[in-house]
Amino acid sequence: MAKEYDLVILGGGTGGYVAAIRASQLGLKTAVVEKGKLGGTCLHNGCIPSKALLRSAEVYATAKKSEEFGIITSDIRLDFNRVQERKSSIISQLHSGVQYLMKKGKIDVYEGNGRIMGPSIFSPMPGTISVEMNNGEENEMLIPKNVIIATGSRPKTLPGLEIDGSTVISSEEALQMEELPKSIIIVGGGVIGVEWASMLADFDVKVTILEYSDRLVPTEDKEISKELQRILKKKGIKIVTGAKVLADTVQKNSSSVTIQAEKNGDIQTFEGDKLLVSVGRIGNVEGIGLENTEIAVANNVIETNKYYQTKESHIYAIGDCIGGLQLAHVASHEGIIAVEHIAGENPQPLDYKTVSKCIYTSPEISSVGYTEEEAIALGFTIKKGKFSFKAIGKALIYGEQDGFVKIITDQETDDLLGVHIIGAHATDLIAEAALAKVLDATAWEISNTIHPHPSLTEAIGEAALAVEGKAIHS
């Protein structure tokens, strides 16, 4: 028997379940279709498990240098099984929380693979959802007034670098490792690649990064990239930028893998116990019935307007499957905007330059707004201020003095253009800068905000003063 809803959401990841909760708050009868587990990639195969492992790596690295803090320890050992158990416990707790929120919101959850049908006996418009249930029962037919596609993404690979799940792996297989390799080659020095490199190096794994671009994390500010590369090299990581990986040279056996890469005309061979392919993610747009609609797809992402409507005005799409900033917090906000548009709430479109981006290496990286290079390319005449954590008391207390805060402003208007941080707790510190960007603040307003002492936030205040050459502690 077909069931009617105001809204059916394909995908129960971060974007999907947040959209469902907002829809419930607005009184919409809502259902979520999820073929895996509620929480999606972020909770089960991405953000949460990787950050749990990164935290364990950080604690282990800190323990190894505890004598610097006057703490004399002996026999520091890593029990990777317990590291994985802690990760799984965190996932389980958060998964239970999402399930509770679905029940609290009276949101129906269908565990299965949802597919959009074309015009049929159920509806003259495309949008009826046929759900192939995981439990083997007959398909459920859902008839919604509106649909949100929130099917997420999966790791990309390269021809010749197909994932075998054992020797050649993606981040998803890496999260399930039962034991650490002694050495690893990481193809790709973007966000995911450098996070894994930082983590594994802190776990005493010998790491090599092969990056095609001329620098790591090429979407970040050049000064941030340069500082990250310096710090990762200090950890013992071998970094080869400008490296064109020759995928057809991969040779592997049960215990190791070799690959060649070309740099400046020279071909080098690299060997490791495992090879981690980290070259981005691709939207999940196949197998969900888009061919039964007028929805436009280009480069494996769904095209939408600023309210996330597709060419079928009652069908919306959010998150990784529409490209753009593939971040969980972005997907959540996109989902809220889509739902509020469905409900006639007249939401404000998202300004992506107010979105914080975070990289959870050790030390962390965060940014909001334009890089220096982007601002100049757009025609801005800029002013900038930079302040090192080496002059911040709290950073010295933590024993984490690497990094800096960089603020970029418009010389003509004093408007804040971008803030970039590399250092301890950068992913927490960026919230102040993001709020300043939303409020269209100036560096002067940031510098006149009294930052507590001692705190890491003092670096933000000093960098704001430095824009006008007025930093106190430099």
Secondary structure, DSSP 8 states (H G I E B T S, - for coil): --EEEEEEEE--BHHHHHHHHHHHHTT--EEEEESS-TBHHHHHHSHHHHHHHHHHHHHHHHHHTGGGGT---------HHHHHHHHHHHHHHHHHHHHHHHHHTT-EEEEEEEEE--S-SS-SSTT-EEEEETTS---EEEEEEEEEE---EEE---TT----SSSEE-HHHHTT-SS--SEEEEE--SHHHHHHHHHHHHTT-EEEEEESSSSSSTTS-HHHHHHHHHHHHHTT-EEEES-EEEEEEEEE-SS-EEEEEEETTEEEEEEESEEEE-S-EEE--SSS-GGGS---EETTEE---TT-B-SSTTEEE-GGGG-SS--HHHHHHHHHHHHHHHTT-------GGG--EEE-SSSEEEEEE--HHHHHHTT--EEEEEEEGGG-HHHHHHT----EEEEEEETTT-BEEEEEEEETTHHHHHHHHHHHHHTT-BHHHHHTS---SS-TTHHHHHHHHHTTT--S--
